[in-house]
Amino acid sequence: MRRTRVNELFGIEHPIVQAGMIWVSGAKLAAAAAEAGALGLIGAGSMTPELLRAQIRKARTLTARPFGVNLPIFHRYAEEMVPIILEEGVRIVFTSAGSPKKYTPTFKAAGIVVAHVVSTPELAKKCEDAGVDAVVAEGFEAGGHNGRDELTTMVLVPQAVDAVKLPVIAAGGIGDGRAMAAAFALGAEGVQVGSRFVCAAESSAHAAFKAKVVEAGSTDTFLVLKPIVPVRLIKNSFCRRVLDIEAAGADKEKLSELLGRGRARLGMLDGDVEEGELEIGQVSGLIRDVAPAAEIVRRLVEECRAAIASLS
């Protein structure tokens, strides 16, 4: 496996980042990915500040290898989480869903390596100007909350590579080593993998949610709730109701009323696979089993090597 600036920046064996996802990416998954030679991320987006502190401390008992925290900037507890990240000595932070200018100076002053998730090459350039160390170029195929611009990974990554001198990490639709090899061909220096790690044995996703992902076909995800925040979901009873009222012209208020609170937890953590949000990417059509994180990383690396070798 090639070594890139991503390996050096994060001190990892393989240029693979396990994405920090809500209700899925706790200390157990982040540590398992780290032990396998990837960068594990704790997903702060579904945590309270004190739970984040506990998860950081727990991860340290499970691995001595590098791991980090994903912090959504719009999170209602983001302001309280920043000092916790500093106090706990976290060395790597991935920010998303907001301006990279907000917390990057604070993190950089503490010697933290910062990456920011982007959906356009223009935002990648703003991140470079804000002083981040790397950008994650995430295409429209990705699960969970997406950018409104609907750029796919195939077109976004090379434009982001052309826009900045920073290392670009490709994300969105990357679930096996073939996609990883394609990301390298587009100029990326690493990949961020989310949906595949939902079905890691160590993820905190409910077993029923994992089963729905494994069962999903190529056309079973939909991007919905665009007037609020675009989110890609597996089609279930809740998703069908959203699609129905969107087709009927529902406004933001009606969509918000239907969404309510706690839908993601209901589906992803509690396992109500009909009434909860099941956030997953289009790549779910390729996921056919639940496997340990170490096995997922091993497959990614071996498949990538084989794909690159087949081209030569």
C-alpha positions as protocol buffer text, in pm:
chain_id: "A"
residue {
  index: 1
  type: MET
  ca { x: 0 y: 0 z: 0 }
}
residue {
  index: 2
  type: ARG
  ca { x: 135 y: 338 z: -101 }
}
residue {
  index: 3
  type: ARG
  ca { x: 230 y: 587 z: 168 }
}
residue {
  index: 4
  type: THR
  ca { x: 101 y: 941 z: 129 }
}
residue {
  index: 5
  type: ARG
  ca { x: 94 y: 1267 z: 319 }
}
residue {
  index: 6
  type: VAL
  ca { x: -218 y: 1131 z: 494 }
}
residue {
  index: 7
  type: ASN
  ca { x: -10 y: 853 z: 651 }
}
residue {
  index: 8
  type: GLU
  ca { x: 247 y: 1103 z: 774 }
}
residue {
  index: 9
  type: LEU
  ca { x: -3 y: 1364 z: 889 }
}
residue {
  index: 10
  type: PHE
  ca { x: -196 y: 1127 z: 1114 }
}
residue {
  index: 11
  type: GLY
  ca { x: 80 y: 877 z: 1192 }
}
residue {
  index: 12
  type: ILE
  ca { x: -113 y: 580 z: 1052 }
}
residue {
  index: 13
  type: GLU
  ca { x: -16 y: 266 z: 863 }
}
residue {
  index: 14
  type: HIS
  ca { x: -286 y: 280 z: 595 }
}
residue {
  index: 15
  type: PRO
  ca { x: -433 y: 598 z: 439 }
}
residue {
  index: 16
  type: ILE
  ca { x: -781 y: 502 z: 558 }
}
residue {
  index: 17
  type: VAL
  ca { x: -1004 y: 705 z: 791 }
}
residue {
  index: 18
  type: GLN
  ca { x: -1296 y: 542 z: 969 }
}
residue {
  index: 19
  type: ALA
  ca { x: -1557 y: 816 z: 959 }
}
residue {
  index: 20
  type: GLY
  ca { x: -1699 y: 967 z: 1277 }
}
residue {
  index: 21
  type: MET
  ca { x: -2070 y: 886 z: 1249 }
}
residue {
  index: 22
  type: ILE
  ca { x: -2358 y: 957 z: 1485 }
}
residue {
  index: 23
  type: TRP
  ca { x: -2481 y: 666 z: 1700 }
}
residue {
  index: 24
  type: VAL
  ca { x: -2219 y: 438 z: 1541 }
}
residue {
  index: 25
  type: SER
  ca { x: -1865 y: 558 z: 1606 }
}
residue {
  index: 26
  type: GLY
  ca { x: -1780 y: 528 z: 1972 }
}
residue {
  index: 27
  type: ALA
  ca { x: -1454 y: 442 z: 2141 }
}
residue {
  index: 28
  type: LYS
  ca { x: -1480 y: 73 z: 2062 }
}
residue {
  index: 29
  type: LEU
  ca { x: -1500 y: 124 z: 1684 }
}
residue {
  index: 30
  type: ALA
  ca { x: -1243 y: 405 z: 1675 }
}
residue {
  index: 31
  type: ALA
  ca { x: -994 y: 199 z: 1874 }
}
residue {
  index: 32
  type: ALA
  ca { x: -1052 y: -112 z: 1662 }
}
residue {
  index: 33
  type: ALA
  ca { x: -993 y: 85 z: 1341 }
}
residue {
  index: 34
  type: ALA
  ca { x: -680 y: 240 z: 1494 }
}
residue {
  index: 35
  type: GLU
  ca { x: -547 y: -101 z: 1598 }
}
residue {
  index: 36
  type: ALA
  ca { x: -594 y: -216 z: 1238 }
}
residue {
  index: 37
  type: GLY
  ca { x: -370 y: 62 z: 1111 }
}
residue {
  index: 38
  type: ALA
  ca { x: -636 y: 312 z: 1002 }
}
residue {
  index: 39
  type: LEU
  ca { x: -735 y: 638 z: 1168 }
}
residue {
  index: 40
  type: GLY
  ca { x: -1033 y: 582 z: 1398 }
}
residue {
  index: 41
  type: LEU
  ca { x: -1268 y: 871 z: 1469 }
}
residue {
  index: 42
  type: ILE
  ca { x: -1511 y: 910 z: 1758 }
}
residue {
  index: 43
  type: GLY
  ca { x: -1833 y: 1067 z: 1629 }
}
residue {
  index: 44
  type: ALA
  ca { x: -1925 y: 1349 z: 1867 }
}
residue {
  index: 45
  type: GLY
  ca { x: -2241 y: 1442 z: 1676 }
}
residue {
  index: 46
  type: SER
  ca { x: -2470 y: 1225 z: 1888 }
}
residue {
  index: 47
  type: MET
  ca { x: -2294 y: 1274 z: 2221 }
}
residue {
  index: 48
  type: THR
  ca { x: -2321 y: 1504 z: 2520 }
}
residue {
  index: 49
  type: PRO
  ca { x: -1997 y: 1675 z: 2627 }
}
residue {
  index: 50
  type: GLU
  ca { x: -1939 y: 1440 z: 2920 }
}
residue {
  index: 51
  type: LEU
  ca { x: -2011 y: 1133 z: 2709 }
}
residue {
  index: 52
  type: LEU
  ca { x: -1752 y: 1255 z: 2460 }
}
residue {
  index: 53
  type: ARG
  ca { x: -1500 y: 1291 z: 2743 }
}
residue {
  index: 54
  type: ALA
  ca { x: -1577 y: 938 z: 2861 }
}
residue {
  index: 55
  type: GLN
  ca { x: -1543 y: 796 z: 2511 }
}
residue {
  index: 56
  type: ILE
  ca { x: -1207 y: 965 z: 2456 }
}
residue {
  index: 57
  type: ARG
  ca { x: -1081 y: 821 z: 2783 }
}
residue {
  index: 58
  type: LYS
  ca { x: -1220 y: 477 z: 2699 }
}
residue {
  index: 59
  type: ALA
  ca { x: -1050 y: 478 z: 2359 }
}
residue {
  index: 60
  type: ARG
  ca { x: -718 y: 544 z: 2529 }
}
residue {
  index: 61
  type: THR
  ca { x: -761 y: 225 z: 2732 }
}
residue {
  index: 62
  type: LEU
  ca { x: -820 y: 26 z: 2411 }
}
residue {
  index: 63
  type: THR
  ca { x: -541 y: 155 z: 2186 }
}
residue {
  index: 64
  type: ALA
  ca { x: -216 y: 346 z: 2198 }
}
residue {
  index: 65
  type: ARG
  ca { x: -244 y: 422 z: 1826 }
}
residue {
  index: 66
  type: PRO
  ca { x: -372 y: 751 z: 1678 }
}
residue {
  index: 67
  type: PHE
  ca { x: -742 y: 826 z: 1689 }
}
residue {
  index: 68
  type: GLY
  ca { x: -938 y: 1148 z: 1667 }
}
residue {
  index: 69
  type: VAL
  ca { x: -1276 y: 1315 z: 1711 }
}
residue {
  index: 70
  type: ASN
  ca { x: -1525 y: 1425 z: 1448 }
}
residue {
  index: 71
  type: LEU
  ca { x: -1696 y: 1746 z: 1561 }
}
residue {
  index: 72
  type: PRO
  ca { x: -1995 y: 1881 z: 1364 }
}
residue {
  index: 73
  type: ILE
  ca { x: -1971 y: 2258 z: 1402 }
}
residue {
  index: 74
  type: PHE
  ca { x: -2351 y: 2302 z: 1407 }
}
residue {
  index: 75
  type: HIS
  ca { x: -2382 y: 2061 z: 1705 }
}
residue {
  index: 76
  type: ARG
  ca { x: -2569 y: 2225 z: 1993 }
}
residue {
  index: 77
  type: TYR
  ca { x: -2289 y: 2123 z: 2231 }
}
residue {
  index: 78
  type: ALA
  ca { x: -1997 y: 2214 z: 2004 }
}
residue {
  index: 79
  type: GLU
  ca { x: -1889 y: 2511 z: 2215 }
}
residue {
  index: 80
  type: GLU
  ca { x: -1876 y: 2289 z: 2525 }
}
residue {
  index: 81
  type: MET
  ca { x: -1698 y: 2008 z: 2342 }
}
residue {
  index: 82
  type: VAL
  ca { x: -1406 y: 2218 z: 2221 }
}
residue {
  index: 83
  type: PRO
  ca { x: -1252 y: 2264 z: 2570 }
}
residue {
  index: 84
  type: ILE
  ca { x: -1307 y: 1894 z: 2644 }
}
residue {
  index: 85
  type: ILE
  ca { x: -1115 y: 1801 z: 2330 }
}
residue {
  index: 86
  type: LEU
  ca { x: -833 y: 2032 z: 2442 }
}
residue {
  index: 87
  type: GLU
  ca { x: -836 y: 1912 z: 2804 }
}
residue {
  index: 88
  type: GLU
  ca { x: -827 y: 1547 z: 2701 }
}
residue {
  index: 89
  type: GLY
  ca { x: -528 y: 1601 z: 2476 }
}
residue {
  index: 90
  type: VAL
  ca { x: -690 y: 1487 z: 2152 }
}
residue {
  index: 91
  type: ARG
  ca { x: -436 y: 1531 z: 1872 }
}
residue {
  index: 92
  type: ILE
  ca { x: -659 y: 1495 z: 1564 }
}
residue {
  index: 93
  type: VAL
  ca { x: -995 y: 1663 z: 1494 }
}
residue {
  index: 94
  type: PHE
  ca { x: -1216 y: 1637 z: 1187 }
}
residue {
  index: 95
  type: THR
  ca { x: -1470 y: 1920 z: 1168 }
}
residue {
  index: 96
  type: SER
  ca { x: -1778 y: 1931 z: 948 }
}
residue {
  index: 97
  type: ALA
  ca { x: -2108 y: 2107 z: 885 }
}
residue {
  index: 98
  type: GLY
  ca { x: -2000 y: 2467 z: 935 }
}
residue {
  index: 99
  type: SER
  ca { x: -1728 y: 2722 z: 869 }
}
residue {
  index: 100
  type: PRO
  ca { x: -1372 y: 2591 z: 905 }
}
residue {
  index: 101
  type: LYS
  ca { x: -1277 y: 2933 z: 1045 }
}
residue {
  index: 102
  type: LYS
  ca { x: -1475 y: 2885 z: 1365 }
}
residue {
  index: 103
  type: TYR
  ca { x: -1256 y: 2642 z: 1559 }
}
residue {
  index: 104
  type: THR
  ca { x: -948 y: 2582 z: 1343 }
}
residue {
  index: 105
  type: PRO
  ca { x: -739 y: 2861 z: 1505 }
}
residue {
  index: 106
  type: THR
  ca { x: -819 y: 2726 z: 1854 }
}
residue {
  index: 107
  type: PHE
  ca { x: -727 y: 2371 z: 1761 }
}
residue {
  index: 108
  type: LYS
  ca { x: -414 y: 2470 z: 1570 }
}
residue {
  index: 109
  type: ALA
  ca { x: -293 y: 2682 z: 1862 }
}
residue {
  index: 110
  type: ALA
  ca { x: -307 y: 2364 z: 2072 }
}
residue {
  index: 111
  type: GLY
  ca { x: -102 y: 2168 z: 1819 }
}
residue {
  index: 112
  type: ILE
  ca { x: -399 y: 1966 z: 1691 }
}
residue {
  index: 113
  type: VAL
  ca { x: -410 y: 1834 z: 1334 }
}
residue {
  index: 114
  type: VAL
  ca { x: -733 y: 1955 z: 1172 }
}
residue {
  index: 115
  type: ALA
  ca { x: -923 y: 1822 z: 871 }
}
residue {
  index: 116
  type: HIS
  ca { x: -1254 y: 1961 z: 745 }
}
residue {
  index: 117
  type: VAL
  ca { x: -1524 y: 1792 z: 538 }
}
residue {
  index: 118
  type: VAL
  ca { x: -1619 y: 1973 z: 216 }
}
residue {
  index: 119
  type: SER
  ca { x: -1875 y: 1925 z: -60 }
}
residue {
  index: 120
  type: THR
  ca { x: -1729 y: 2167 z: -318 }
}
residue {
  index: 121
  type: PRO
  ca { x: -1381 y: 2263 z: -439 }
}
residue {
  index: 122
  type: GLU
  ca { x: -1455 y: 2623 z: -344 }
}
residue {
  index: 123
  type: LEU
  ca { x: -1506 y: 2522 z: 18 }
}
residue {
  index: 124
  type: ALA
  ca { x: -1183 y: 2319 z: 1 }
}
residue {
  index: 125
  type: LYS
  ca { x: -999 y: 2640 z: -89 }
}
residue {
  index: 126
  type: LYS
  ca { x: -1165 y: 2826 z: 200 }
}
residue {
  index: 127
  type: CYS
  ca { x: -1046 y: 2549 z: 432 }
}
residue {
  index: 128
  type: GLU
  ca { x: -691 y: 2589 z: 306 }
}
residue {
  index: 129
  type: ASP
  ca { x: -713 y: 2964 z: 366 }
}
residue {
  index: 130
  type: ALA
  ca { x: -848 y: 2892 z: 718 }
}
residue {
  index: 131
  type: GLY
  ca { x: -536 y: 2690 z: 801 }
}
residue {
  index: 132
  type: VAL
  ca { x: -664 y: 2330 z: 810 }
}
residue {
  index: 133
  type: ASP
  ca { x: -416 y: 2049 z: 744 }
}
residue {
  index: 134
  type: ALA
  ca { x: -632 y: 1837 z: 511 }
}
residue {
  index: 135
  type: VAL
  ca { x: -976 y: 1827 z: 353 }
}
residue {
  index: 136
  type: VAL
  ca { x: -1223 y: 1544 z: 317 }
}
residue {
  index: 137
  type: ALA
  ca { x: -1396 y: 1578 z: -20 }
}
residue {
  index: 138
  type: GLU
  ca { x: -1728 y: 1401 z: 37 }
}
residue {
  index: 139
  type: GLY
  ca { x: -1950 y: 1325 z: -258 }
}
residue {
  index: 140
  type: PHE
  ca { x: -2327 y: 1315 z: -287 }
}
residue {
  index: 141
  type: GLU
  ca { x: -2329 y: 934 z: -259 }
}
residue {
  index: 142
  type: ALA
  ca { x: -2243 y: 947 z: 110 }
}
residue {
  index: 143
  type: GLY
  ca { x: -2480 y: 848 z: 387 }
}
residue {
  index: 144
  type: GLY
  ca { x: -2616 y: 1083 z: 651 }
}
residue {
  index: 145
  type: HIS
  ca { x: -2613 y: 1458 z: 601 }
}
residue {
  index: 146
  type: ASN
  ca { x: -2485 y: 1576 z: 264 }
}
residue {
  index: 147
  type: GLY
  ca { x: -2395 y: 1905 z: 101 }
}
residue {
  index: 148
  type: ARG
  ca { x: -2666 y: 2078 z: -98 }
}
residue {
  index: 149
  type: ASP
  ca { x: -2457 y: 2101 z: -415 }
}
residue {
  index: 150
  type: GLU
  ca { x: -2499 y: 1736 z: -515 }
}
residue {
  index: 151
  type: LEU
  ca { x: -2148 y: 1689 z: -652 }
}
residue {
  index: 152
  type: THR
  ca { x: -2057 y: 1323 z: -678 }
}
residue {
  index: 153
  type: THR
  ca { x: -1726 y: 1187 z: -552 }
}
residue {
  index: 154
  type: MET
  ca { x: -1600 y: 1120 z: -905 }
}
residue {
  index: 155
  type: VAL
  ca { x: -1624 y: 1485 z: -1004 }
}
residue {
  index: 156
  type: LEU
  ca { x: -1562 y: 1647 z: -664 }
}
residue {
  index: 157
  type: VAL
  ca { x: -1232 y: 1482 z: -572 }
}
residue {
  index: 158
  type: PRO
  ca { x: -1023 y: 1586 z: -876 }
}
residue {
  index: 159
  type: GLN
  ca { x: -1158 y: 1940 z: -857 }
}
residue {
  index: 160
  type: ALA
  ca { x: -1070 y: 1959 z: -487 }
}
residue {
  index: 161
  type: VAL
  ca { x: -722 y: 1821 z: -565 }
}
residue {
  index: 162
  type: ASP
  ca { x: -677 y: 2094 z: -826 }
}
residue {
  index: 163
  type: ALA
  ca { x: -808 y: 2363 z: -591 }
}
residue {
  index: 164
  type: VAL
  ca { x: -570 y: 2311 z: -297 }
}
residue {
  index: 165
  type: LYS
  ca { x: -217 y: 2206 z: -209 }
}
residue {
  index: 166
  type: LEU
  ca { x: -341 y: 2020 z: 100 }
}
residue {
  index: 167
  type: PRO
  ca { x: -386 y: 1643 z: 114 }
}
residue {
  index: 168
  type: VAL
  ca { x: -734 y: 1551 z: -9 }
}
residue {
  index: 169
  type: ILE
  ca { x: -915 y: 1255 z: 148 }
}
residue {
  index: 170
  type: ALA
  ca { x: -1192 y: 1112 z: -72 }
}
residue {
  index: 171
  type: ALA
  ca { x: -1526 y: 1015 z: 83 }
}
residue {
  index: 172
  type: GLY
  ca { x: -1868 y: 909 z: -39 }
}
residue {
  index: 173
  type: GLY
  ca { x: -1935 y: 573 z: -201 }
}
residue {
  index: 174
  type: ILE
  ca { x: -1609 y: 413 z: -87 }
}
residue {
  index: 175
  type: GLY
  ca { x: -1679 y: 68 z: 52 }
}
residue {
  index: 176
  type: ASP
  ca { x: -1418 y: -157 z: -102 }
}
residue {
  index: 177
  type: GLY
  ca { x: -1062 y: -150 z: -231 }
}
residue {
  index: 178
  type: ARG
  ca { x: -1165 y: -86 z: -591 }
}
residue {
  index: 179
  type: ALA
  ca { x: -1317 y: 246 z: -491 }
}
residue {
  index: 180
  type: MET
  ca { x: -1007 y: 321 z: -284 }
}
residue {
  index: 181
  type: ALA
  ca { x: -786 y: 263 z: -589 }
}
residue {
  index: 182
  type: ALA
  ca { x: -1016 y: 488 z: -793 }
}
residue {
  index: 183
  type: ALA
  ca { x: -980 y: 763 z: -530 }
}
residue {
  index: 184
  type: PHE
  ca { x: -602 y: 744 z: -565 }
}
residue {
  index: 185
  type: ALA
  ca { x: -640 y: 770 z: -943 }
}
residue {
  index: 186
  type: LEU
  ca { x: -843 y: 1088 z: -894 }
}
residue {
  index: 187
  type: GLY
  ca { x: -560 y: 1242 z: -692 }
}
residue {
  index: 188
  type: ALA
  ca { x: -675 y: 1171 z: -337 }
}
residue {
  index: 189
  type: GLU
  ca { x: -412 y: 1072 z: -83 }
}
residue {
  index: 190
  type: GLY
  ca { x: -647 y: 877 z: 140 }
}
residue {
  index: 191
  type: VAL
  ca { x: -1007 y: 769 z: 184 }
}
residue {
  index: 192
  type: GLN
  ca { x: -1269 y: 819 z: 452 }
}
residue {
  index: 193
  type: VAL
  ca { x: -1500 y: 520 z: 487 }
}
residue {
  index: 194
  type: GLY
  ca { x: -1830 y: 550 z: 671 }
}
residue {
  index: 195
  type: SER
  ca { x: -2107 y: 312 z: 566 }
}
residue {
  index: 196
  type: ARG
  ca { x: -1884 y: 5 z: 552 }
}
residue {
  index: 197
  type: PHE
  ca { x: -1784 y: 65 z: 916 }
}
residue {
  index: 198
  type: VAL
  ca { x: -2149 y: 87 z: 1020 }
}
residue {
  index: 199
  type: CYS
  ca { x: -2143 y: -289 z: 966 }
}
residue {
  index: 200
  type: ALA
  ca { x: -1826 y: -337 z: 1170 }
}
residue {
  index: 201
  type: ALA
  ca { x: -1868 y: -576 z: 1461 }
}
residue {
  index: 202
  type: GLU
  ca { x: -1743 y: -299 z: 1692 }
}
residue {
  index: 203
  type: SER
  ca { x: -1982 y: -27 z: 1575 }
}
residue {
  index: 204
  type: SER
  ca { x: -2260 y: 68 z: 1815 }
}
residue {
  index: 205
  type: ALA
  ca { x: -2524 y: 50 z: 1542 }
}
residue {
  index: 206
  type: HIS
  ca { x: -2814 y: -174 z: 1640 }
}
residue {
  index: 207
  type: ALA
  ca { x: -2802 y: -526 z: 1495 }
}
residue {
  index: 208
  type: ALA
  ca { x: -3134 y: -465 z: 1318 }
}
residue {
  index: 209
  type: PHE
  ca { x: -2991 y: -156 z: 1147 }
}
residue {
  index: 210
  type: LYS
  ca { x: -2682 y: -351 z: 1040 }
}
residue {
  index: 211
  type: ALA
  ca { x: -2908 y: -622 z: 899 }
}
residue {
  index: 212
  type: LYS
  ca { x: -3103 y: -364 z: 694 }
}
residue {
  index: 213
  type: VAL
  ca { x: -2775 y: -233 z: 549 }
}
residue {
  index: 214
  type: VAL
  ca { x: -2661 y: -584 z: 455 }
}
residue {
  index: 215
  type: GLU
  ca { x: -2999 y: -650 z: 291 }
}
residue {
  index: 216
  type: ALA
  ca { x: -3006 y: -318 z: 101 }
}
residue {
  index: 217
  type: GLY
  ca { x: -2997 y: -318 z: -278 }
}
residue {
  index: 218
  type: SER
  ca { x: -2840 y: -70 z: -516 }
}
residue {
  index: 219
  type: THR
  ca { x: -3145 y: 161 z: -527 }
}
residue {
  index: 220
  type: ASP
  ca { x: -3261 y: 142 z: -166 }
}
residue {
  index: 221
  type: THR
  ca { x: -3130 y: 479 z: -42 }
}
residue {
  index: 222
  type: PHE
  ca { x: -3284 y: 821 z: -100 }
}
residue {
  index: 223
  type: LEU
  ca { x: -3175 y: 1178 z: -31 }
}
residue {
  index: 224
  type: VAL
  ca { x: -3461 y: 1348 z: 152 }
}
residue {
  index: 225
  type: LEU
  ca { x: -3542 y: 1650 z: 372 }
}
residue {
  index: 226
  type: LYS
  ca { x: -3349 y: 1892 z: 149 }
}
residue {
  index: 227
  type: PRO
  ca { x: -3535 y: 2200 z: 280 }
}
residue {
  index: 228
  type: ILE
  ca { x: -3408 y: 2120 z: 631 }
}
residue {
  index: 229
  type: VAL
  ca { x: -3074 y: 1938 z: 599 }
}
residue {
  index: 230
  type: PRO
  ca { x: -3029 y: 1687 z: 314 }
}
residue {
  index: 231
  type: VAL
  ca { x: -2990 y: 1335 z: 451 }
}
residue {
  index: 232
  type: ARG
  ca { x: -2950 y: 999 z: 275 }
}
residue {
  index: 233
  type: LEU
  ca { x: -3159 y: 719 z: 423 }
}
residue {
  index: 234
  type: ILE
  ca { x: -3256 y: 358 z: 356 }
}
residue {
  index: 235
  type: LYS
  ca { x: -3616 y: 348 z: 242 }
}
residue {
  index: 236
  type: ASN
  ca { x: -3849 y: 241 z: 524 }
}
residue {
  index: 237
  type: SER
  ca { x: -4190 y: 348 z: 654 }
}
residue {
  index: 238
  type: PHE
  ca { x: -4061 y: 682 z: 780 }
}
residue {
  index: 239
  type: CYS
  ca { x: -3867 y: 753 z: 460 }
}
residue {
  index: 240
  type: ARG
  ca { x: -4173 y: 669 z: 246 }
}
residue {
  index: 241
  type: ARG
  ca { x: -4385 y: 917 z: 441 }
}
residue {
  index: 242
  type: VAL
  ca { x: -4120 y: 1184 z: 386 }
}
residue {
  index: 243
  type: LEU
  ca { x: -4110 y: 1108 z: 14 }
}
residue {
  index: 244
  type: ASP
  ca { x: -4491 y: 1123 z: -3 }
}
residue {
  index: 245
  type: ILE
  ca { x: -4528 y: 1462 z: 163 }
}
residue {
  index: 246
  type: GLU
  ca { x: -4231 y: 1601 z: -32 }
}
residue {
  index: 247
  type: ALA
  ca { x: -4406 y: 1495 z: -353 }
}
residue {
  index: 248
  type: ALA
  ca { x: -4718 y: 1672 z: -228 }
}
residue {
  index: 249
  type: GLY
  ca { x: -4519 y: 1995 z: -184 }
}
residue {
  index: 250
  type: ALA
  ca { x: -4466 y: 1996 z: 193 }
}
residue {
  index: 251
  type: ASP
  ca { x: -4282 y: 2300 z: 323 }
}
residue {
  index: 252
  type: LYS
  ca { x: -4001 y: 2312 z: 578 }
}
residue {
  index: 253
  type: GLU
  ca { x: -4242 y: 2334 z: 871 }
}
residue {
  index: 254
  type: LYS
  ca { x: -4437 y: 2023 z: 772 }
}
residue {
  index: 255
  type: LEU
  ca { x: -4116 y: 1829 z: 713 }
}
residue {
  index: 256
  type: SER
  ca { x: -3980 y: 1937 z: 1052 }
}
residue {
  index: 257
  type: GLU
  ca { x: -4304 y: 1831 z: 1220 }
}
residue {
  index: 258
  type: LEU
  ca { x: -4283 y: 1484 z: 1063 }
}
residue {
  index: 259
  type: LEU
  ca { x: -3914 y: 1448 z: 1148 }
}
residue {
  index: 260
  type: GLY
  ca { x: -3959 y: 1543 z: 1513 }
}
residue {
  index: 261
  type: ARG
  ca { x: -3666 y: 1465 z: 1743 }
}
residue {
  index: 262
  type: GLY
  ca { x: -3463 y: 1153 z: 1796 }
}
residue {
  index: 263
  type: ARG
  ca { x: -3539 y: 980 z: 1464 }
}
residue {
  index: 264
  type: ALA
  ca { x: -3174 y: 891 z: 1400 }
}
residue {
  index: 265
  type: ARG
  ca { x: -3127 y: 740 z: 1744 }
}
residue {
  index: 266
  type: LEU
  ca { x: -3455 y: 553 z: 1710 }
}
residue {
  index: 267
  type: GLY
  ca { x: -3340 y: 379 z: 1395 }
}
residue {
  index: 268
  type: MET
  ca { x: -2963 y: 353 z: 1421 }
}
residue {
  index: 269
  type: LEU
  ca { x: -2911 y: 289 z: 1793 }
}
residue {
  index: 270
  type: ASP
  ca { x: -3247 y: 163 z: 1919 }
}
residue {
  index: 271
  type: GLY
  ca { x: -3317 y: -54 z: 1614 }
}
residue {
  index: 272
  type: ASP
  ca { x: -3663 y: 63 z: 1504 }
}
residue {
  index: 273
  type: VAL
  ca { x: -3598 y: 2 z: 1136 }
}
residue {
  index: 274
  type: GLU
  ca { x: -3940 y: 122 z: 1020 }
}
residue {
  index: 275
  type: GLU
  ca { x: -3996 y: 449 z: 1210 }
}
residue {
  index: 276
  type: GLY
  ca { x: -3637 y: 561 z: 1264 }
}
residue {
  index: 277
  type: GLU
  ca { x: -3390 y: 731 z: 1033 }
}
residue {
  index: 278
  type: LEU
  ca { x: -3148 y: 476 z: 884 }
}
residue {
  index: 279
  type: GLU
  ca { x: -2864 y: 694 z: 762 }
}
residue {
  index: 280
  type: ILE
  ca { x: -2643 y: 511 z: 512 }
}
residue {
  index: 281
  type: GLY
  ca { x: -2474 y: 571 z: 177 }
}
residue {
  index: 282
  type: GLN
  ca { x: -2543 y: 435 z: -169 }
}
residue {
  index: 283
  type: VAL
  ca { x: -2251 y: 198 z: -120 }
}
residue {
  index: 284
  type: SER
  ca { x: -2477 y: -6 z: 108 }
}
residue {
  index: 285
  type: GLY
  ca { x: -2564 y: -203 z: -206 }
}
residue {
  index: 286
  type: LEU
  ca { x: -2209 y: -347 z: -190 }
}
residue {
  index: 287
  type: ILE
  ca { x: -2208 y: -435 z: 180 }
}
residue {
  index: 288
  type: ARG
  ca { x: -2288 y: -800 z: 232 }
}
residue {
  index: 289
  type: ASP
  ca { x: -2173 y: -885 z: 584 }
}
residue {
  index: 290
  type: VAL
  ca { x: -2092 y: -765 z: 933 }
}
residue {
  index: 291
  type: ALA
  ca { x: -1718 y: -802 z: 996 }
}
residue {
  index: 292
  type: PRO
  ca { x: -1460 y: -689 z: 1252 }
}
residue {
  index: 293
  type: ALA
  ca { x: -1301 y: -353 z: 1178 }
}
residue {
  index: 294
  type: ALA
  ca { x: -964 y: -521 z: 1132 }
}
residue {
  index: 295
  type: GLU
  ca { x: -1110 y: -744 z: 863 }
}
residue {
  index: 296
  type: ILE
  ca { x: -1269 y: -445 z: 688 }
}
residue {
  index: 297
  type: VAL
  ca { x: -934 y: -264 z: 682 }
}
residue {
  index: 298
  type: ARG
  ca { x: -753 y: -577 z: 561 }
}
residue {
  index: 299
  type: ARG
  ca { x: -1001 y: -620 z: 274 }
}
residue {
  index: 300
  type: LEU
  ca { x: -974 y: -256 z: 173 }
}
residue {
  index: 301
  type: VAL
  ca { x: -597 y: -276 z: 155 }
}
residue {
  index: 302
  type: GLU
  ca { x: -581 y: -609 z: -28 }
}
residue {
  index: 303
  type: GLU
  ca { x: -854 y: -518 z: -275 }
}
residue {
  index: 304
  type: CYS
  ca { x: -689 y: -184 z: -344 }
}
residue {
  index: 305
  type: ARG
  ca { x: -356 y: -352 z: -412 }
}
residue {
  index: 306
  type: ALA
  ca { x: -523 y: -601 z: -644 }
}
residue {
  index: 307
  type: ALA
  ca { x: -712 y: -328 z: -831 }
}
residue {
  index: 308
  type: ILE
  ca { x: -396 y: -124 z: -888 }
}
residue {
  index: 309
  type: ALA
  ca { x: -204 y: -435 z: -995 }
}
residue {
  index: 310
  type: SER
  ca { x: -477 y: -529 z: -1245 }
}
residue {
  index: 311
  type: LEU
  ca { x: -436 y: -194 z: -1420 }
}
residue {
  index: 312
  type: SER
  ca { x: -67 y: -246 z: -1477 }
}
